[in-house]
Amino acid sequence: MATYQELISQKAALEKQAAELQDQIENARQGEHTEAVAQIKALMEKHGVTLAELGGAKGKPGRPPRAAKAGSPGRKVAPKYRNSTTGDTWSGRGLQPNWLKAALASGKKIEDFAL
């Protein structure tokens, strides 16, 4: 059986080898990336394709642009109804506020509160 010092020495050698392999992997990836970019540029030039046609130069490279969210939360909407006595308002969206429910229950019309 190997001694502790021998195992530590083997571990250090393997870690060094792993670091060298990681460097080789990164160099190979960069080389392939550079080659792919050159091929793409050559094809674009050959066929007259522009970045604008590809929808490029927006967002991060290599990712398609995100679609805009419909009705993102947090946007304020102008009020459509106001309680003249308290100054409370309601945009007309969502549930009716209690002050408006009470007023409508007492016989008032919603048009009475319109801005």
Phi, psi and omega per residue, in radians:
M1 nan 2.531 -3.090
A2 -1.321 2.637 3.110
T3 -1.429 2.929 3.140
Y4 -1.021 -0.789 -3.125
Q5 -1.101 -0.691 3.111
E6 -1.127 -0.720 3.130
L7 -1.148 -0.710 3.088
I8 -1.098 -0.711 3.125
S9 -1.125 -0.752 3.104
Q10 -1.112 -0.718 3.123
K11 -1.068 -0.776 3.138
A12 -1.092 -0.714 3.133
A13 -1.136 -0.722 3.121
L14 -1.172 -0.682 3.100
E15 -1.127 -0.672 3.092
K16 -1.125 -0.755 3.129
Q17 -1.117 -0.702 3.124
A18 -1.108 -0.706 3.121
A19 -1.138 -0.706 3.107
E20 -1.133 -0.723 3.107
L21 -1.132 -0.675 3.109
Q22 -1.099 -0.694 3.078
D23 -1.108 -0.721 3.118
Q24 -1.114 -0.716 3.121
I25 -1.082 -0.807 -3.123
E26 -1.116 -0.725 3.106
N27 -1.112 -0.716 3.120
A28 -1.132 -0.726 3.137
R29 -1.114 -0.761 3.126
Q30 -1.118 -0.694 3.115
G31 -1.115 -0.761 3.116
E32 -1.158 -0.666 3.121
H33 -1.099 -0.810 3.132
T34 -1.065 -0.732 3.128
E35 -1.141 -0.734 3.139
A36 -1.118 -0.743 3.126
V37 -1.086 -0.730 3.136
A38 -1.106 -0.731 3.120
Q39 -1.120 -0.733 3.137
I40 -1.123 -0.778 3.110
K41 -1.056 -0.715 3.140
A42 -1.126 -0.742 3.113
L43 -1.157 -0.687 3.117
M44 -1.106 -0.760 3.138
E45 -1.136 -0.744 -3.114
K46 -1.082 -0.701 -3.058
H47 -1.761 0.040 3.089
G48 1.220 0.537 -3.140
V49 -1.552 2.400 3.121
T50 -1.914 2.863 3.096
L51 -1.099 -0.613 3.135
A52 -1.062 -0.655 3.111
E53 -1.174 -0.495 3.138
L54 -1.547 -0.111 -3.091
G55 1.305 0.510 -3.069
G56 -1.439 -3.138 3.089
A57 1.159 0.357 3.062
K58 -2.148 2.347 3.094
G59 1.260 -2.799 -3.106
K60 -1.450 2.567 3.132
P61 -1.054 2.420 3.079
G62 1.466 -0.002 3.133
R63 -2.146 2.433 3.079
P64 -1.248 2.629 3.131
P65 -1.135 2.565 3.132
R66 -1.343 2.582 3.067
A67 -1.351 2.545 3.130
A68 -1.209 2.434 3.113
K69 -1.362 2.410 3.114
A70 -1.465 2.200 3.076
G71 1.036 1.009 -3.130
S72 -1.073 2.500 -3.082
P73 -1.189 2.707 3.069
G74 1.700 -0.090 3.123
R75 -1.392 2.371 3.116
K76 -1.498 2.474 3.110
V77 -2.016 2.426 -3.138
A78 -1.076 2.405 3.140
P79 -1.204 2.543 3.107
K80 -1.903 -0.349 -3.085
Y81 -2.299 2.469 -3.135
R82 -2.410 2.405 3.026
N83 -1.504 1.972 -3.032
S84 -1.182 -0.417 -3.117
T85 -1.437 -0.699 -3.091
T86 -1.813 -0.347 -3.113
G87 1.503 0.019 3.101
D88 -1.123 2.567 -3.128
T89 -2.233 2.848 3.070
W90 -2.545 2.385 -3.089
S91 -1.401 -0.226 -3.082
G92 1.625 0.013 3.120
R93 -1.918 2.582 3.113
G94 1.361 -2.895 -3.136
L95 -1.195 2.588 3.074
Q96 -1.208 2.432 3.106
P97 -1.230 2.781 -3.084
N98 -1.054 -0.650 -3.129
W99 -1.102 -0.613 3.138
L100 -1.323 -0.684 3.090
K101 -1.039 -0.780 -3.121
A102 -1.128 -0.716 -3.133
A103 -1.164 -0.723 3.124
L104 -1.173 -0.623 3.125
A105 -1.186 -0.499 -3.141
S106 -1.442 0.032 3.044
G107 1.893 -0.082 3.118
K108 -1.329 2.811 3.131
K109 -1.795 2.639 -3.118
I110 -1.120 -0.482 3.125
E111 -1.124 -0.409 3.127
D112 -1.134 -0.378 -3.070
F113 -1.845 -0.026 -3.105
A114 -1.160 2.531 3.114
L115 -1.540 nan nan
